Amino acid sequence: MADLKDEKHQSYEANGLEKQETQTGFVDDEILPEDNADHLQRRLGNRQIQLIAIGGSIGTAVFVSIGSGLVRGGPGSLFIAYAIYSCFLGLINNGMAEMTVLHPVSGGFVRMAGHWVDDAWGFMAGWNFYLYEGLIIPFEITALNLVLSYWSDHIPVAAICAACIVLYGLINVLAVRAYGEAEFWLSGGKVILIFMVFALTFVTMVGGNPKHDAYGFRYWNNPGAFAEHRTTGSLGRFEGFLACLWSASFTVVGPEYISMVAAEAKRPRIYIKNAFKTVYWRFAIFFIGSALCVGIVVAYNDPVLVGIVTGTSGGSGTAAASPYVIAMSHLGINGLPHVVNALLCTSIFSAGNTYTYCATRTLYGLALEGRAPKFLQKCTKNGVPIYCFAITMLFPILSFLQVGNGSSVVLGWLVNLVTAGGVITYIVMGTTYIFFYRACKAQGIDRNLFPYTGWFQPYCGYLGTAWMVTIVCTYGYSAFKPWDVGSFFSYYTMLLLAPCTFTFWKVIKRTKFVKPHEADLVWERPIVDAYEASFISPPIGFWTEMLQLVGIGRKKNKDRRSSVASY
């Protein structure tokens, strides 16, 4: 073990990192190969990490809310907008991957923001992301009720809300391994569903449907590829494109969820890196592919789809919530719409489950940094932040709002409210990476020696951040003409809250921006290095774990750690 320790020290010196005392109070020479510097436990395997990464990105918006962008902008605008937005979010993911693989800390990007930018920046980032994740939980429950109405208008809304709250509570109050296993299977259902609708699109468009109608790209020609929104002519089509861009900003997500689970991954330097690297494929297949398919199977002026988006259908299930289910009904496909709708239900439930987990861990990360009450640091013996979990479970109660209002109306409120919060999260990530890059350069650290090095930096960070700033500032332009106070606050509440929380913490704590040459680039890295070095078996590949799951392969080929407690 002495040799291992020397190698670890040499690796720090090679990166320009000196031995120093960490925030946990351990000195480099005395660090134990613990899971984390806090009470969270690294129990998520490779297959769970990969499926959680997919499950976090594929939510209700991909199957249901994407229809609102199609109605307002048309299939051409939808496809272009999703492609452009995915590319810019890929730039943010590039920097986030480099930071997270090197520092897979509890609280993810939220704690990084406070550590490398400004404590007030971390305070703002944490509470923005916590509110964003918390508010999106009732969004998913509301969407679930809308999808369930396909089968009956008499399903008790309050009962579904209560059932979701109870199930989210049961899954998340157990050990993280239980959450990971549940999310693995639920996310698997999402993957099956999305490839099912892709196959449906191709087969039906070439004539494989009960009507033998090879409709192809008919809806791109009639009613057309670009819809007019708010106004007419070229300006109206441009506004339609903007509406699709706002839809993409709500739908296309991913890097934040990988960052949040990094502290509970078994082999973060390997499994988290692989998860980040596959984000680009997920953007291309799941988001851009969905934008293309949904514009093929249904017209943007379809009366049923328009009724769902505008709320004029009353949220009735005879007008199915998903554009794909609407298309199948029009083509006379029987049976399959029920299967798709059932998988939609599990997908929506899975998304809400992921948001509950992320919100809980975000609040816990805030507590660790002193940006939330200290009592929230309390964890159960299974590594669950119990008080953070209890507070987070108050958010799903907002789903009961739909009892007095239509589901589609409540969906609209929540989408407008939380979209800005999601974009602010990406601004935080981009800004944090810029500060991190500057610190590396000022301290003479060779980034090529990191476990993962982002490409074309720092330009990716600057371009991605500038794009997200533009999006969040113009997102609610429709509230200005004609002026509408209600719309203004529904669009910009999160944006107005961000500078308020930043200023509040900066004034109260008198914080200062971190100077590049003073930034702590060691942080909890020695603990992670010691933890990684404690493994005596090589990392397990995703497909190897999948084969082991079904009983194929050698069971002994598992992640095994050394029995030596310290070195």
C-alpha positions as CSV (number, residue, x, y, z in Angstrom):
1,M,0.0,0.0,0.0
2,A,3.0,2.3,0.5
3,D,3.7,2.2,-3.3
4,L,0.0,3.0,-3.9
5,K,0.2,6.0,-1.6
6,D,3.4,7.2,-3.3
7,E,1.8,6.9,-6.7
8,K,-1.2,9.0,-5.5
9,H,1.1,11.7,-4.2
10,Q,3.1,11.7,-7.5
11,S,-0.1,12.1,-9.5
12,Y,-1.0,15.2,-7.5
13,E,2.5,16.7,-8.1
14,A,2.2,15.9,-11.8
15,N,-1.0,17.9,-11.9
16,G,0.5,20.8,-9.9
17,L,-1.6,19.9,-6.8
18,E,0.1,20.2,-3.4
19,K,-0.9,18.2,-0.4
20,Q,-3.1,20.2,1.8
21,E,-5.8,19.9,4.4
22,T,-9.3,19.2,3.0
23,Q,-12.6,20.6,4.2
24,T,-13.2,17.3,6.0
25,G,-10.3,18.0,8.3
26,F,-8.2,15.1,7.1
27,V,-4.6,15.6,5.9
28,D,-3.5,13.9,2.7
29,D,-1.3,11.5,4.7
30,E,-4.1,10.4,6.9
31,I,-7.0,10.0,4.5
32,L,-9.0,6.8,4.7
33,P,-10.5,5.2,1.5
34,E,-14.0,6.1,2.6
35,D,-16.9,6.3,0.2
36,N,-17.3,10.1,0.6
37,A,-16.4,13.0,2.8
38,D,-19.9,12.9,4.1
39,H,-22.5,10.3,4.9
40,L,-23.7,9.4,1.3
41,Q,-22.8,6.0,0.1
42,R,-21.4,4.9,-3.3
43,R,-23.7,2.1,-4.2
44,L,-24.8,2.8,-7.7
45,G,-23.4,0.4,-10.3
46,N,-22.6,1.0,-13.9
47,R,-25.9,-0.2,-15.3
48,Q,-27.8,1.9,-12.8
49,I,-25.8,5.0,-13.5
50,Q,-26.3,4.7,-17.3
51,L,-30.0,4.1,-17.0
52,I,-30.5,6.9,-14.5
53,A,-28.6,9.2,-16.8
54,I,-31.0,8.2,-19.6
55,G,-34.1,8.3,-17.3
56,G,-33.2,11.8,-16.0
57,S,-33.1,13.1,-19.6
58,I,-36.2,11.4,-21.0
59,G,-39.1,12.9,-19.2
60,T,-42.7,13.8,-19.9
61,A,-41.7,16.6,-22.2
62,V,-40.3,14.1,-24.8
63,F,-43.6,12.2,-25.1
64,V,-46.3,14.8,-24.1
65,S,-45.2,18.5,-23.9
66,I,-43.3,18.4,-27.1
67,G,-46.7,18.6,-28.8
68,S,-47.0,22.3,-27.7
69,G,-43.9,23.2,-29.7
70,L,-45.2,21.4,-32.7
71,V,-48.5,23.3,-32.6
72,R,-46.9,26.7,-32.3
73,G,-43.9,26.2,-34.7
74,G,-44.6,23.3,-37.0
75,P,-42.4,20.3,-37.7
76,G,-39.5,22.1,-39.5
77,S,-39.1,24.7,-36.7
78,L,-39.4,22.0,-34.1
79,F,-36.6,19.9,-35.6
80,I,-34.2,22.8,-36.2
81,A,-34.8,24.3,-32.7
82,Y,-34.2,21.0,-30.9
83,A,-31.0,20.4,-33.0
84,I,-29.6,23.8,-32.2
85,Y,-30.5,23.8,-28.5
86,S,-29.0,20.3,-28.1
87,C,-25.7,21.4,-29.7
88,F,-25.4,24.3,-27.3
89,L,-26.3,22.2,-24.3
90,G,-23.6,19.8,-25.5
91,L,-21.1,22.6,-25.0
92,I,-22.2,22.9,-21.4
93,N,-22.0,19.2,-20.9
94,N,-18.4,19.2,-22.1
95,G,-17.2,21.4,-19.3
96,M,-19.4,19.8,-16.7
97,A,-18.0,16.3,-17.5
98,E,-14.4,17.5,-16.9
99,M,-15.2,19.0,-13.5
100,T,-17.5,16.2,-12.2
101,V,-15.2,13.3,-13.2
102,L,-12.3,15.0,-11.4
103,H,-14.5,16.0,-8.4
104,P,-17.5,13.7,-8.0
105,V,-18.7,15.5,-4.8
106,S,-22.0,15.5,-3.0
107,G,-24.2,18.3,-4.3
108,G,-22.6,18.1,-7.7
109,F,-22.4,21.4,-9.7
110,V,-24.1,23.3,-6.9
111,R,-21.1,22.9,-4.5
112,M,-18.7,23.5,-7.3
113,A,-20.3,26.8,-8.0
114,G,-19.7,28.0,-4.5
115,H,-16.2,26.5,-4.3
116,W,-14.7,27.9,-7.4
117,V,-16.8,31.0,-8.2
118,D,-18.3,32.6,-5.1
119,D,-20.1,31.3,-2.1
120,A,-23.1,33.5,-3.0
121,W,-23.0,32.0,-6.5
122,G,-23.3,28.6,-5.0
123,F,-26.1,29.8,-2.7
124,M,-28.1,31.1,-5.7
125,A,-27.3,28.0,-7.8
126,G,-28.4,25.6,-5.1
127,W,-31.7,27.2,-4.2
128,N,-32.5,27.8,-7.9
129,F,-31.9,24.1,-8.7
130,Y,-33.8,22.9,-5.6
131,L,-36.9,25.0,-6.4
132,Y,-36.6,23.9,-10.1
133,E,-36.5,20.2,-9.2
134,G,-39.1,20.5,-6.5
135,L,-41.6,22.3,-8.7
136,I,-41.1,19.8,-11.6
137,I,-42.3,16.9,-9.3
138,P,-46.0,18.2,-9.3
139,F,-45.6,18.8,-13.0
140,E,-44.9,15.1,-13.6
141,I,-47.9,14.1,-11.4
142,T,-50.1,16.5,-13.2
143,A,-49.0,15.1,-16.6
144,L,-49.6,11.5,-15.3
145,N,-53.3,12.5,-14.6
146,L,-53.6,13.9,-18.1
147,V,-52.2,10.7,-19.6
148,L,-54.4,8.5,-17.5
149,S,-57.5,10.4,-18.7
150,Y,-57.0,8.6,-22.0
151,W,-58.8,5.6,-20.4
152,S,-61.4,7.4,-18.4
153,D,-62.4,10.9,-17.3
154,H,-63.6,9.5,-14.0
155,I,-60.3,8.5,-12.5
156,P,-60.1,10.4,-9.2
157,V,-57.4,13.0,-9.6
158,A,-56.7,13.4,-5.9
159,A,-56.2,9.7,-5.5
160,I,-53.5,9.6,-8.2
161,C,-51.8,12.5,-6.6
162,A,-51.8,10.8,-3.2
163,A,-50.6,7.5,-4.6
164,C,-47.6,9.2,-6.4
165,I,-46.6,11.0,-3.3
166,V,-46.7,7.8,-1.2
167,L,-44.7,5.8,-3.8
168,Y,-42.1,8.5,-4.3
169,G,-41.7,8.6,-0.5
170,L,-41.3,4.9,-0.2
171,I,-38.7,4.6,-3.0
172,N,-36.6,7.5,-1.9
173,V,-36.6,6.9,1.9
174,L,-34.9,3.5,1.3
175,A,-31.1,3.2,0.6
176,V,-29.7,4.7,-2.6
177,R,-29.3,1.2,-4.0
178,A,-33.1,0.7,-3.8
179,Y,-33.6,3.9,-5.6
180,G,-31.0,3.0,-8.2
181,E,-32.6,-0.4,-8.8
182,A,-36.1,1.1,-9.1
183,E,-34.9,3.8,-11.5
184,F,-33.0,1.2,-13.5
185,W,-36.2,-0.7,-14.4
186,L,-38.3,2.4,-14.8
187,S,-35.8,4.0,-17.1
188,G,-35.5,0.8,-19.1
189,G,-39.2,1.2,-19.8
190,K,-38.5,4.7,-21.2
191,V,-35.9,3.4,-23.5
192,I,-38.3,0.7,-24.8
193,L,-41.0,3.3,-25.3
194,I,-38.9,5.7,-27.2
195,F,-37.6,3.1,-29.6
196,M,-41.1,1.8,-29.9
197,V,-42.5,5.2,-31.1
198,F,-39.5,5.6,-33.4
199,A,-40.3,2.2,-35.0
200,L,-44.0,3.1,-35.1
201,T,-43.1,6.3,-37.0
202,F,-41.0,4.6,-39.7
203,V,-43.4,1.6,-40.2
204,T,-46.5,3.7,-40.4
205,M,-45.1,6.5,-42.6
206,V,-44.1,3.9,-45.3
207,G,-47.6,2.4,-45.3
208,G,-47.5,-0.2,-42.5
209,N,-50.8,0.8,-40.9
210,P,-54.4,-0.4,-41.1
211,K,-55.2,2.3,-43.7
212,H,-52.2,1.4,-45.8
213,D,-51.5,5.1,-46.1
214,A,-47.8,5.8,-46.9
215,Y,-48.1,9.3,-45.7
216,G,-44.3,9.9,-45.5
217,F,-43.5,13.6,-44.9
218,R,-47.0,14.7,-45.9
219,Y,-47.5,16.9,-42.9
220,W,-44.3,18.8,-43.8
221,N,-46.0,19.8,-47.0
222,N,-49.6,20.1,-45.8
223,P,-50.2,22.1,-43.6
224,G,-46.5,22.9,-43.9
225,A,-43.1,22.7,-42.1
226,F,-43.3,26.1,-40.5
227,A,-46.3,27.4,-38.5
228,E,-47.2,30.9,-37.8
229,H,-47.5,31.9,-34.1
230,R,-48.8,35.1,-32.6
231,T,-48.5,37.0,-35.8
232,T,-48.6,36.2,-39.5
233,G,-46.0,36.1,-42.3
234,S,-42.3,35.7,-41.9
235,L,-42.4,37.3,-38.4
236,G,-45.1,34.8,-37.3
237,R,-43.0,31.8,-38.6
238,F,-40.0,33.2,-36.7
239,E,-42.0,33.5,-33.5
240,G,-43.1,29.9,-34.1
241,F,-39.4,28.9,-34.2
242,L,-38.9,30.8,-31.0
243,A,-41.7,28.9,-29.4
244,C,-40.1,25.6,-30.4
245,L,-36.8,26.9,-29.0
246,W,-38.5,27.5,-25.6
247,S,-40.0,24.0,-25.9
248,A,-36.5,22.6,-26.4
249,S,-35.2,24.5,-23.4
250,F,-37.7,22.7,-21.2
251,T,-37.3,19.3,-22.8
252,V,-33.6,18.9,-23.5
253,V,-31.8,18.1,-20.2
254,G,-29.2,15.7,-18.9
255,P,-25.9,16.9,-17.5
256,E,-27.3,18.0,-14.1
257,Y,-28.6,14.6,-13.3
258,I,-25.3,12.9,-13.9
259,S,-23.6,15.5,-11.8
260,M,-26.0,14.9,-8.9
261,V,-25.6,11.1,-8.8
262,A,-21.8,11.2,-9.1
263,A,-21.3,11.2,-5.3
264,E,-23.1,7.9,-5.0
265,A,-21.5,6.1,-8.0
266,K,-19.3,3.0,-7.2
267,R,-16.6,3.9,-9.7
268,P,-17.1,7.6,-10.4
269,R,-13.9,8.1,-12.5
270,I,-15.1,5.4,-14.9
271,Y,-18.9,5.1,-14.7
272,I,-19.6,8.9,-14.5
273,K,-17.2,9.6,-17.3
274,N,-18.9,7.0,-19.5
275,A,-22.3,8.5,-18.7
276,F,-21.2,12.0,-19.6
277,K,-19.7,10.8,-22.9
278,T,-23.0,9.2,-24.0
279,V,-24.9,12.4,-23.4
280,Y,-24.2,13.5,-27.0
281,W,-25.7,10.3,-28.4
282,R,-28.8,10.8,-26.2
283,F,-29.3,14.3,-27.4
284,A,-29.1,13.1,-31.0
285,I,-31.3,10.0,-30.6
286,F,-33.8,10.9,-28.0
287,F,-34.4,14.6,-28.4
288,I,-33.6,15.5,-32.0
289,G,-35.0,12.1,-33.1
290,S,-38.2,12.8,-31.1
291,A,-38.6,16.3,-32.7
292,L,-38.3,14.7,-36.1
293,C,-40.7,11.8,-35.4
294,V,-43.5,13.8,-33.8
295,G,-43.6,16.2,-36.7
296,I,-44.0,13.2,-39.1
297,V,-46.8,11.4,-37.4
298,V,-49.2,14.3,-36.7
299,A,-50.0,17.6,-38.2
300,Y,-49.3,20.8,-36.2
301,N,-52.9,21.9,-36.8
302,D,-54.5,18.6,-35.8
303,P,-57.7,19.6,-33.9
304,V,-57.2,17.0,-31.1
305,L,-53.6,18.0,-30.5
306,V,-54.5,21.7,-30.6
307,G,-57.3,21.1,-28.1
308,I,-54.8,19.4,-25.7
309,V,-52.2,22.2,-26.0
310,T,-54.6,25.0,-25.6
311,G,-56.7,23.3,-22.9
312,T,-59.9,23.7,-24.9
313,S,-60.4,19.9,-24.8
314,G,-60.8,20.1,-21.1
315,G,-58.0,17.6,-20.6
316,S,-60.3,14.8,-21.7
317,G,-58.6,11.5,-22.5
318,T,-60.6,11.0,-25.6
319,A,-58.1,13.5,-26.8
320,A,-55.0,11.5,-25.8
321,A,-52.2,13.6,-24.2
322,S,-49.4,12.2,-26.4
323,P,-49.0,13.2,-30.1
324,Y,-48.0,9.6,-30.7
325,V,-51.2,8.2,-29.2
326,I,-53.2,10.7,-31.2
327,A,-51.5,9.6,-34.4
328,M,-52.2,5.9,-33.7
329,S,-55.9,6.7,-33.1
330,H,-56.1,8.5,-36.4
331,L,-54.5,5.6,-38.3
332,G,-57.0,3.2,-36.7
333,I,-54.3,1.2,-34.8
334,N,-56.0,-0.7,-32.0
335,G,-54.4,-2.1,-28.9
336,L,-51.0,-0.4,-29.3
337,P,-52.2,3.0,-28.1
338,H,-53.0,1.4,-24.8
339,V,-49.5,-0.2,-24.5
340,V,-47.8,3.1,-25.4
341,N,-50.0,5.0,-22.9
342,A,-49.2,2.5,-20.2
343,L,-45.5,2.9,-20.8
344,L,-46.0,6.6,-20.8
345,C,-47.4,6.3,-17.3
346,T,-44.3,4.5,-16.0
347,S,-42.0,7.0,-17.8
348,I,-43.7,9.9,-16.2
349,F,-43.6,8.3,-12.8
350,S,-39.9,7.6,-13.3
351,A,-39.2,11.2,-14.1
352,G,-40.9,12.4,-10.9
353,N,-39.0,9.8,-8.9
354,T,-35.7,11.2,-10.3
355,Y,-36.6,14.8,-9.5
356,T,-37.5,13.8,-6.0
357,Y,-34.0,12.2,-5.6
358,C,-32.2,15.2,-7.1
359,A,-34.1,17.8,-5.1
360,T,-33.3,15.9,-1.9
361,R,-29.6,15.7,-2.7
362,T,-29.5,19.3,-3.7
363,L,-30.8,20.4,-0.4
364,Y,-28.4,18.1,1.3
365,G,-25.5,19.7,-0.6
366,L,-26.7,23.1,0.5
367,A,-26.7,22.0,4.1
368,L,-23.1,20.6,3.8
369,E,-21.9,24.0,2.7
370,G,-23.8,26.0,5.3
371,R,-26.3,27.4,2.9
372,A,-29.2,25.6,4.5
373,P,-29.9,24.8,8.2
374,K,-27.3,22.4,9.7
375,F,-29.9,19.9,10.9
376,L,-30.6,19.0,7.3
377,Q,-27.2,17.2,7.2
378,K,-28.8,14.3,9.2
379,C,-28.7,11.0,7.3
380,T,-30.1,7.6,8.1
381,K,-27.8,4.6,8.4
382,N,-28.6,3.8,4.8
383,G,-27.2,7.2,3.6
384,V,-30.6,9.0,3.0
385,P,-30.7,12.7,4.0
386,I,-33.9,12.2,5.9
387,Y,-34.9,15.8,6.8
388,C,-34.0,17.0,3.3
389,F,-36.3,14.2,2.0
390,A,-39.1,15.2,4.3
391,I,-39.1,18.8,3.2
392,T,-38.8,17.9,-0.5
393,M,-41.9,15.8,-0.2
394,L,-43.9,19.0,0.4
395,F,-43.6,19.9,-3.2
396,P,-45.7,17.1,-4.7
397,I,-48.6,18.4,-2.7
398,L,-48.9,21.2,-5.2
399,S,-50.2,18.6,-7.7
400,F,-53.5,18.8,-5.9
401,L,-54.0,22.2,-7.6
402,Q,-55.3,20.3,-10.6
403,V,-58.3,19.2,-8.5
404,G,-59.8,22.7,-8.9
405,N,-58.2,23.5,-12.3
406,G,-57.8,21.5,-15.5
407,S,-54.6,19.4,-15.8
408,S,-53.5,21.1,-19.0
409,V,-53.9,24.6,-17.3
410,V,-51.7,23.5,-14.3
411,L,-49.2,22.0,-16.7
412,G,-48.9,25.3,-18.5
413,W,-48.3,27.2,-15.2
414,L,-45.6,24.8,-14.1
415,V,-43.8,24.7,-17.4
416,N,-43.5,28.5,-17.6
417,L,-42.4,28.7,-14.0
418,V,-39.6,26.1,-14.0
419,T,-38.1,26.4,-17.5
420,A,-36.2,29.5,-16.6
421,G,-34.8,27.7,-13.5
422,G,-33.5,24.9,-15.8
423,V,-31.7,27.3,-18.1
424,I,-30.2,29.2,-15.1
425,T,-28.7,25.9,-14.0
426,Y,-26.8,25.7,-17.3
427,I,-25.6,29.3,-16.9
428,V,-24.3,28.3,-13.5
429,M,-22.5,25.3,-15.0
430,G,-20.9,27.3,-17.8
431,T,-19.8,30.1,-15.5
432,T,-18.4,27.6,-13.0
433,Y,-16.3,25.9,-15.7
434,I,-14.9,29.3,-16.9
435,F,-13.7,30.0,-13.3
436,F,-12.4,26.4,-13.0
437,Y,-10.5,26.7,-16.3
438,R,-9.0,30.1,-15.3
439,A,-7.8,28.6,-12.0
440,C,-6.2,25.7,-13.7
441,K,-4.4,28.0,-16.1
442,A,-3.3,30.4,-13.3
443,Q,-1.9,27.5,-11.2
444,G,-0.1,25.9,-14.1
445,I,-2.1,22.7,-14.0
446,D,-2.0,20.4,-17.0
447,R,-5.7,19.6,-17.7
448,N,-4.6,16.8,-20.1
449,L,-3.7,14.7,-17.0
450,F,-7.2,14.8,-15.7
451,P,-9.4,11.7,-15.9
452,Y,-11.4,13.5,-18.5
453,T,-10.5,16.6,-20.5
454,G,-13.1,18.7,-22.2
455,W,-12.5,19.7,-25.8
456,F,-12.2,23.1,-27.4
457,Q,-12.1,24.9,-24.0
458,P,-12.6,27.5,-22.7
459,Y,-14.5,28.5,-25.9
460,C,-17.2,25.8,-25.3
461,G,-17.8,27.3,-21.9
462,Y,-18.2,30.9,-23.2
463,L,-20.4,30.0,-26.2
464,G,-22.7,27.7,-24.1
465,T,-23.1,30.3,-21.3
466,A,-23.8,33.1,-23.7
467,W,-26.4,31.1,-25.5
468,M,-28.2,30.2,-22.2
469,V,-28.1,33.8,-21.1
470,T,-29.8,34.8,-24.3
471,I,-32.5,32.1,-23.9
472,V,-33.4,32.9,-20.3
473,C,-33.6,36.7,-20.9
474,T,-35.9,36.4,-24.0
475,Y,-37.9,33.3,-22.9
476,G,-41.0,35.3,-21.8
477,Y,-40.9,38.1,-24.4
478,S,-44.6,37.4,-25.2
479,A,-45.6,38.9,-21.9
480,F,-44.5,42.3,-22.9
481,K,-46.8,42.8,-26.0
482,P,-49.5,43.0,-24.9
483,W,-48.3,43.5,-21.3
484,D,-49.6,40.8,-19.0
485,V,-48.5,40.9,-15.4
486,G,-49.5,37.3,-14.7
487,S,-47.6,36.0,-17.7
488,F,-44.6,38.1,-16.8
489,F,-44.3,36.6,-13.4
490,S,-45.0,33.1,-14.6
491,Y,-42.1,33.4,-17.0
492,Y,-39.6,35.4,-15.0
493,T,-40.2,34.6,-11.4
494,M,-37.2,32.2,-11.3
495,L,-35.0,34.7,-13.2
496,L,-35.9,37.5,-10.8
497,L,-35.3,35.3,-7.8
498,A,-31.7,34.4,-8.9
499,P,-30.1,37.8,-8.5
500,C,-32.1,38.3,-5.3
501,T,-30.7,35.2,-3.6
502,F,-27.2,35.9,-4.9
503,T,-27.3,39.5,-3.5
504,F,-28.8,38.4,-0.2
505,W,-26.1,35.9,0.5
506,K,-23.3,38.2,-0.7
507,V,-24.4,41.0,1.6
508,I,-25.1,38.8,4.6
509,K,-21.9,36.8,4.4
510,R,-19.7,39.4,2.7
511,T,-18.5,36.9,0.2
512,K,-15.9,37.5,-2.5
513,F,-15.3,36.0,-5.9
514,V,-12.6,33.3,-5.8
515,K,-9.4,34.5,-7.4
516,P,-7.9,32.0,-9.9
517,H,-4.6,31.5,-8.1
518,E,-6.4,31.0,-4.8
519,A,-9.0,28.4,-5.9
520,D,-8.8,25.0,-4.1
521,L,-8.4,22.5,-6.9
522,V,-7.5,19.7,-4.5
523,W,-10.8,19.8,-2.5
524,E,-12.1,16.2,-2.0
525,R,-10.0,14.7,-4.8
526,P,-7.6,12.8,-2.4
527,I,-10.5,11.1,-0.8
528,V,-11.9,10.0,-4.2
529,D,-8.4,8.9,-5.3
530,A,-8.1,6.8,-2.2
531,Y,-11.5,5.3,-2.6
532,E,-10.8,4.4,-6.3
533,A,-7.4,2.9,-5.3
534,S,-9.1,0.6,-2.8
535,F,-10.7,-1.5,-5.6
536,I,-8.8,-4.7,-6.4
537,S,-11.0,-5.6,-9.4
538,P,-11.2,-3.8,-12.7
539,P,-14.4,-1.7,-13.5
540,I,-17.3,-3.7,-14.9
541,G,-18.7,-2.8,-18.3
542,F,-22.3,-1.9,-18.8
543,W,-23.2,-5.0,-20.8
544,T,-21.3,-7.3,-18.4
545,E,-23.5,-6.0,-15.6
546,M,-26.5,-6.6,-17.8
547,L,-25.5,-10.2,-18.4
548,Q,-24.9,-10.7,-14.7
549,L,-28.3,-9.4,-14.0
550,V,-30.0,-12.1,-16.0
551,G,-27.6,-14.8,-14.6
552,I,-25.2,-14.9,-17.5
553,G,-21.5,-14.4,-16.8
554,R,-19.3,-14.9,-13.8
555,K,-20.9,-13.6,-10.6
556,K,-17.6,-13.2,-9.0
557,N,-16.6,-10.5,-11.5
558,K,-18.0,-7.7,-9.3
559,D,-16.6,-4.4,-8.0
560,R,-14.5,-5.6,-5.1
561,R,-12.6,-3.3,-2.7
562,S,-9.5,-4.1,-0.7
563,S,-10.0,-5.2,2.9
564,V,-7.3,-2.8,4.0
565,A,-8.9,0.0,5.9
566,S,-6.1,2.6,5.6
567,Y,-2.7,3.1,4.3
